[in-house]
Amino acid sequence: MSQAENTKHLTPQAGLVKLTMLISGAVFALMMLIGVVMRASQGGLLDMEPDLFYQLLTTHGAGMVGTAGLSGAGIMWYFLGRHVNLSAKMYIGFLALFLIGVVFILVSTFVGHFGGMWTFLYPLPAMSAGAWEPWAAAAFMLGYVFIGVGFLLYYLAVGVAIIKKYGGLGRALGWHVVFGKADVTEAPPPTVIAAAAVTIFNTLGIVVGAAVLVASLVNLLVPGFVVDALLAKNMIFFFGHVFINASIYMAVIAVYELIPEYTGKKWKSSKAFILAWSAILLFVIAVYPHHLLQDMVMPAWMLVMGQIISYLSGVPLLAVTAFSMCVYLHGSKFKWDLASSLLVLAVAGWSIGAIPAIIDGMVVVNQVMHNTQWVPGHFHIYLLIGEVGMSFGFMAWLVKSKSQKQSGMGAMDKLLLTSFAAGGAGFTLMFLVSGALSVPRRWAVHMPEWFLQDRLATIFALLVVFSILTQVIRYATGLSRNTAK
């Protein structure tokens, strides 16, 4: 199928995806502004009450994770539509449920003053000590339920479309090539393999998350209904870890689809690629116990599994996506523009961010570092530079005009890329430095000895916000001029 045919094939739903990315970009910018305010407050530059800080931190966490999922879903839907027939009605239902959930979350935090963090760790929502009313906690979790149901609708549409085209999720994953007698030329495209894997593991994650959300809601209404706290924590962290990983794995599809347009080399579904995604499918499901290494009541075998898989989980990423991208770039007549630069930077950020994550997954390190700013350091690297970079690279590609295709990067493009890269690198580095110095995470009030990193992080964050706000405005302007594909 040619590029023109691909675009024509998706025309009825391209507008929905473009709207999704506009919403995502605007919310990303808003959540980043909240992040700047929090870092400035920690650095003593603003005077903020701790209650408000934790409400903002809850909103920031839920907003960033949810928007990463939304933007990743938009990217996957757009490019998967090149290979299978997707239902526009199902996507509209998904988007509507997502936005309803967002309203519930905003009401719970800004009206109900809920500040129990995006992980809603049981039984904290029901034990506010008067900081928020039970209805606010219920509204927050209902917001998550709406978003979860929306994503289940989304993955149902994706799964049905893939199965209709390829005859089953196993074949969509390419298992008939690796474990059967089929030739590698019969393997599905990388986009389909990635979409099939994400559909499987994120559906499992969301179902588990929905179960613990419902149990927590019942506990709010009927306090006598008690849930095993360790079980609830396992379910919550399984859901959270799987969901945020799915966001990145959906967004990386933009790399598989767009980098070949710049290199002239098709991204192939080799046996190594198929095996890597099969490993990702297993690793994403099994690695979550590395979040629970300090819970000594956990079964020892689960903690060992979490640590070992933490070591292995970076291999598919580094060996297949990052290394393959370098191979595709080498020797090609690659033309750099804002879209391609952001995509390449995003893969680099994702790869680099995995390294401190693996380090934190070591028990001896985890005991010292897990409750420090080292942890937000590593996940801000692969979410801010990685997932957000992929999303804005895709957005830049969507509204790229014909003149921009010919001229490459202009002065403003270089400024936006530089401010995003330098700001993102400096901002996340301050987290890692603070973590190495044992500065605790999630503290509203910081000691003066920690102000330097907080204030430097605020400056770097402002560079990122400048870049993101400007890119959102340019994207909206590009859509209004009908220059998008």
N, C-alpha and C positions, 0 to 999 in steps of 0.2 A: 504494500500500500504506500503510495507516494505521500510526501508531506502535504500537498494540497488536498489529497483525498482524506488524509488523517484529520485535517482541520475541518473539512466539510462534514466528515462523519460525526464530529462532536459539536457542530454549530448549535443545535438546539439546547445544549447544556453548557456550552462555553461561558455564556453569560452568568450562569449560576456560580461557576467556579470563580470567575472574575469578581463577582460580588463577595464570595467567600473570602478571597484574598484581600479585598479592600477592608472588610470587617476585621480580618485577622491583623492586617497591618496597623489599623487604627488602634486596636486593643493592645497589640504589642507595644505601641508607642505610649499608650496610657499607663500600662503596667510598668514600663521602664521609668516613666516620670515618678510613679509611686516608689520605685526602687531608689531613685536618686534622693527623694525626700527622706527615706528611711536611712540611707547611708549618711546623709547630711546630719540627721538627728543623732545618729550614733557617734558622729565626729564632733558633736557639740556645736555645730553650726546653726541648728534649729532647736527650739525648745518644744518637745512633744511629750504628751502624757503617755506612759507605757500602755494604757488601755487602747489608745488610738493606734500606737505603733503595732500592736498585735492584730488589730483589725485590718490595718493596711498590709501587714505581713501575710495574713490569711488571704486577703483579696489578691495580693500579688502572686502568691503561690498557686492558688486555684486558677487565677486568670492566665498566668503564663503556661501552666500545664495544659489547661483546656484549650487555649489558643494554639499552642503547639500541635495538639491533636487535630484541631479544626483546619489549620493550614496544611498539615500533612495529609489530611483526608482530601482536601481540595486538589492537592498535587496528584495524589494517587488516582483520584477519580478522573482527572483530566487526561492523564496519559494512559490509564487502563482503558479508557473509552476508545483509544486507537485500536484496541485488540479484541474487545468484547462489546456487546450491546448492553448498555446500562440504563436503568429506569430513572427518568427525570423526576417522576412523582416520588420515588423513594428518597431521592436526594433532597427534594423540597421538604419532605417529612423530617428527614434527619436534621436539616438546617433549622427548621421551625422548632423542633424539640430542643435543640442545642440553645437557641436564643431564649426560649422559655426558662431553661435551666439557669442561664446567665442572670436573668432577672431575679430569680429566687435567691441566688447567691449574693447579688448586690444588695438586695433588701435585707438579707440576714446579717450582712457585715456592716453596712452603712446606716441602716435603720435599727436593726436588732442588736448591733454591737457585738456580733459573734466574733470571737478571736481564738478559736480552737485549732487553728492551722489547717492547711489544705488536706492533711492526712486524717483529720477527724478521729484521732486515736481514741478508741473506746477505753474507759467510759468518760473521758474528758468532756464531750459535748453535754453530758447530763450533770456535770460537777463544776459549774462555773463560779461557785462562791459568790453569786450575785452579779457577776460581770455581764451576763446576758440571760435573757429569759429562755425557757425551754423551746418556745415557738421559733426563736431565732436559729437555734441549733437544728430544729426540725426543717426549717426552710432551707438551710444550707444543704442538708443531706437530701432533701427532695430535689433541690437544684441538680445535685449530682445524679440522682435517679433519672431525671428527665434527660440529662446529657447522655447517660449510659444507655437508656432506651433508644435514644437517637442514633448512637453509634451501633447498637445492635441491629437497628433497621438498615443502617449503611452497610454493615458487613453481610447482612442477609442478602441485600441486593448484589453486592460484589460476589459473594459465594455462589449464588444462583447463576449469575452471568458466566462466571468462570466454569462452573460445572457443565452448563449447557454447551459451552464452546469446546471444552477439553475433555469432557467425559468423567471428571472427578478431580478432587483436589490433589490426589497423588500424582496424576499425570500432569496437572498444572505445576506441581513442584519439580517435575522432570525426573521422577523416580523411575519411570519406565526406561529412561536412558541410562541411568547409573546402575540400577539393579536389574534391568531387563536387557533385551537384545536390540532395542531401538537404537538407531544411529543418532549421533549428537545433533545432526541437522534437523531432527524431529523434536528437539527440545523447545519448549515454549520460550517466548522472549523474556529477558530479564525482568521486565515490568510485571509480567504475569506471575513469575516465580515469586518475586518479592510480595506481590499482592496476596497470593495464596497463603504464604507463610504468615504474614501479618494478620490476615483474616482469621486464621486458626488460633494463634496465641493471644491476640487481643480480644477475641470473642470469649475465650476462657477467662481471661483476666477481668473483663467487664462483668461476666456472670458471677464470678466470685465476689467482686466488689459490690454488685447489687445485693447479693445475699447478706453481706455484713452491714450494708447500709440499712436494709429493711430490719435486720435484727436490732441495730442501734436505734432506729426510729421506734420500734416497739418498746425498747427499754425506756425511751423518753416518755412514752404514753403510759406505760405500765412499769414503774420502777421495780416491781417485784420480779419482772422478767430479767434474768441475769444471763449474760453470755460469758463463756470462758475467755478471760482477758488475753491469754496467750494465743488462743485460736483466733480471736478477733484481730490481734496484731499481725499474725501470719497472713490472714486473708487480706487485710488492708495493705500490707507491704507487697504482697504478691500482685494485687490489683494495681497499686501505684507504680511499681517498678515496670510491670509489663506495659502499662498504658504509655508511660513517658518514652520507653524504648520504641514502642510502636510508632509514636509520633515521628521519631527520627527515621525509622526504617521506611515509613511511607514517603517522607520528604526526599530521601535519597534517590527515589525513582526519577526525580528531575535530573539528577546527574546521569543516570543511565540513558535517559532519553535525549538530553540536550547536548551533553559533551560531544557525542558523535556528530552533531550538526556542525560543530566547530572543527573537529579533527578530520571529518570525512571517513572515519573508521567506525563501523557498526560495533556496538557493545554486544559481544556474543555470549550465549549461554553455554559455556563450556562445562565439562564434568566437574571441574574444580569449583566453578561458580554454583552449580547445583548443590554440591556437597556442602559448600560454605553456608548456603541458605538453609539447608537441612540442619546444619549444626546450630545456626542462629535460632531456628525454631525450637530446638531443645534447650539451648543455653538460656534464652530469655525466660523460659518457663521455670528452669531449675536454679537460676543463680540468685534469686531474691534473698535466700537466707544470709547473704553477706551483709544485709542490713541489720541482722539480729545477732551478730557475733558477741554482743555484750549481754545478751539474754542467756545466762548460764543454765536456765531451766530448759532450754531448747535441747532436743535430742542431738547428741554429739555428731551422729552421722550427717545430719542436715547442715550443721555448721562446717564440717569438713567439706561437704559437697559444695557449699556456697563459696568457700575459699578456693577450692581447686578450679571450679568453673569460672571464678573471677579471673584466674590466671589465663584460662583458655578463651574467654569470651572476646578478647581483643584480636584473636588470631583471624577469624573470618573477616573482620573489618579491615585490619591492616593488610592481610595477605591477598584479599580479593578486590575490595572496592578501592582502597587507597593505592595499593601497588598497581592494580589494573589501570587506574586513572593515569598514573605516571607513565605507564607503558603506552597508553593511547595518546598522551600529550607528546611523548618523545618522538621526534622526527616528523611530526605533523605540521602543517601550515596553520598553526593555531592563531586565531585573531582574537585578541583580548578586548572585551568590552565589560561593562558593569555586570551584566548577567553572568558571563562565563567566569569572571574574576571572583564573584561572590560564591559561585558553585565550587570552584577549586579551593578557595579559602575555607569554605564550609567543611569540605572533606578533611582538610588539614586540621581544622579546629576540632572536629569530631574525633579524629585519630589521636590528637594530642590530649584531649580531655579524657580519653580512655586510660591514659597512663597513670595519673594520680588516682583515678578510680580503682585501678588494679592494686595500687600501693595501699589504699585504704582498705582493700579487701583482705589484706594480710592481718592475721589475728594480733600479732605483736604491735603492729602499727595502729590497728583499729582501736585497741584498748586506750591509746593515748590521744589519737587524732579524731575519732569519730564524732565527738561532740564539740568539735572546734570548727572554725570557718574553713578548714580544709575541704570539708564535704560540699558546702555551697560553691567552693572554688572549682572543684572538678566538674560539678554538673552545670555550672554556668558556662564553662568552656564549651562543652559539647552541645549545650542548648542554645546559648547566645550566639556563639560563633558558628556552631554547626547547624542546628535546625533552623534558627532564624536566618542564618546566611543562605541556606537552601531556599527558604520561602521567599526572601527578597530577591534572590537570583532569578527564581521563577517569575516573580512579579515584574522584574526589569525586562525579562525576555518577552512577557506577554504584551507589553506596551512599546516594545522597541520599534521605532519607525524605520522606514527604508533608508533614510539618510544616515541614521545611527548605525545601521548594518554596514554601510560602506565606510563610514569615518572611524569606527571603533570607539575608543574612549576619549571623551572630551575632558576639559579641565574640571568641570563640575563632577563628572563621573569619578575622576581620580581623587578629588577632594572627599567625596562621599565614601569611596572605598577605603581611603587612608584613615579617615576619622573613625570608621566602623572597625577596621582592623586594629589600629593603634589603641583606640578606646576600649575595645573588647579585650585585647591582650592585657592592657594595664589594669583594667577593672578586675579581671579574673585573677591576675597575678597578686593583687592586694589581698584577695581572699586566701590564696595559698600561703603567702607570707604570714598573714595573721594566724592561719591554722598552724603553721610551723612554730609560731610563738605562743601557741596554746590559747589564743583568743577564742572564747566560747561563741558558738553560733546561737541565734535566736534570742540574744539579750538585747532588750530595748535600750538599756543605759550602759554605756561603755566608760571605762576608766580613762583618765587623761593620757595614760601611757599608750593607749591604743588609738588615739585620735589621728596620728599621722597617716596610718594606712586607710582609715575611714575617709579622711579628707582627700587624700590622693585618689581613692576609689571614686569619690564624688566627682572629681574633675574628669577622670577618665569616662565615667558614666555619662557625663554631659556631652562628651564627644560622640558617644554612641547614640544618644537621644537626638542630637543634631542630625546625624546621618539618617536615622530611621524616620524622623519626622519629615525631613526633606524628601526622602524616597517615597513616603506615603503620599505626600502632596503631588509629586511628579507622577506617581502611578494613577492617582485620581484624575489628574489633568490629562494623562494619556488616554484613559478610558473615555473621558468626555469628548476627546477629539476623534474618537473612533479610529485610532491608529493601531489598536490591538489586533492580534491575529484572529 
